[in-house]
């Protein structure tokens, strides 16, 4: 998998999960951005590429379960 931007990453995930799951991941992203300000859950430099660096990266596992 070679994704180049947030739109490609989101589309990659959308093709592998339900609309409800995608909405939940959108919400997770919002919560992560908020919580990261105080808890440093992911590197601040990766927040602008959240779908590419974190969500799509994890979603690769869906092809193997």
C-alpha positions in Angstrom: 0.0 0.0 0.0 1.4 3.3 -1.0 -0.8 6.3 -0.1 0.2 9.8 -0.8 -2.3 12.1 1.0 -5.1 12.3 3.5 -7.9 11.8 0.8 -6.3 8.6 -0.5 -5.8 7.3 3.0 -9.5 8.0 4.0 -10.7 6.4 0.8 -8.5 3.4 1.5 -10.1 3.0 4.9 -13.6 3.7 3.6 -13.3 0.8 1.2 -12.6 -1.5 4.0 -15.2 -0.6 6.6 -18.9 0.4 7.1 -20.1 3.9 6.9 -20.8 3.7 10.7 -17.2 2.6 11.3 -15.9 5.4 9.1 -17.9 8.0 11.1 -16.6 6.5 14.3 -13.0 6.9 13.0 -13.8 10.5 12.1 -14.9 11.0 15.7 -11.8 9.2 17.0 -9.7 11.6 15.0 -11.4 14.6 16.5 -11.0 13.2 20.0 -7.4 12.4 19.4 -6.6 15.9 18.2 -8.3 17.3 21.4 -6.7 14.9 23.8 -3.3 15.2 22.2 -3.0 18.8 23.3 -2.6 17.6 26.9 -1.6 13.9 26.7 0.9 13.7 23.8 -0.7 10.5 22.4 0.9 11.0 18.9 3.6 13.3 17.7 2.1 16.7 17.0 3.8 16.8 13.7 1.7 13.9 12.5 -1.7 15.4 13.4 -2.1 16.9 9.9 -1.6 13.5 8.4 -3.7 11.6 10.9 -5.5 9.4 8.3 -2.3 8.6 6.5 0.1 8.1 9.4 -2.2 6.5 11.9 -5.7 5.4 10.8 -4.9 3.9 7.3 -1.7 2.4 8.7 -3.7 0.5 11.3 -6.4 -0.4 8.8 -4.0 -2.4 6.7 -4.5 -5.1 9.3 -8.2 -5.5 8.2 -7.0 -7.3 5.1 -5.5 -10.0 7.3 -8.3 -10.7 9.7 
